[in-house]
């Protein structure tokens, strides 16, 4: 079945460092790909998305490119802030059933 | 526009009891999904409702059931609660067949079974 694999956390960085959180997926067809963020004590917020190969999703300085050849959707940010500390989830959805398949999440800790 | 609202925010129940969680979808969204998120894990799909009917279900037993109402709000019911049902329950809504553009999530209901 479909699955999403993310790098394990926690990932600890200093403020203004470069961030990469790896995400790879296994799926049939052409799923849409997402990054969601969950701040402490809150629900999930859509961070960015890409609906087809080579699309680049971006929001709040975060970017991710849908790479079909490597089945990857890595999340990047050039300069992280303390406020970016949260858990980040990579997910995919199939157009056939609109069920979200999630990675396990990666906790990001940014130190001042 | 209002987002997705869930109630209650926190709940404590005893093993064997029944619980009902509620969700009001974002304005205009008539597709509602429910997810269970255990501590430290990613969400797991429970089921989805569209036009008041279940149109997708994850690997959850029948004691997890739901309803969707004409105003698109939804309920999740769990019977015969077990300790492992302790989790954050998330409701998400979307426009019909627009889930591939992303769902809007509520803040969740934290259920603790003792």
Interface residues (C-beta under 8 A of the other chain):
Chain A: X4 X31 X32 X34 X36 X42 X43 X44 X45 X46 X49 X51 X89 X91 X93 X95 X97 X98 X99 X100 X101 X102 X103 X104 X105
Chain B: X4 X6 X31 X33 X35 X40 X41 X42 X43 X44 X45 X48 X56 X58 X90 X92 X94 X97 X99 X100 X101 X102 X103 X104 X105 X106 X107 X108
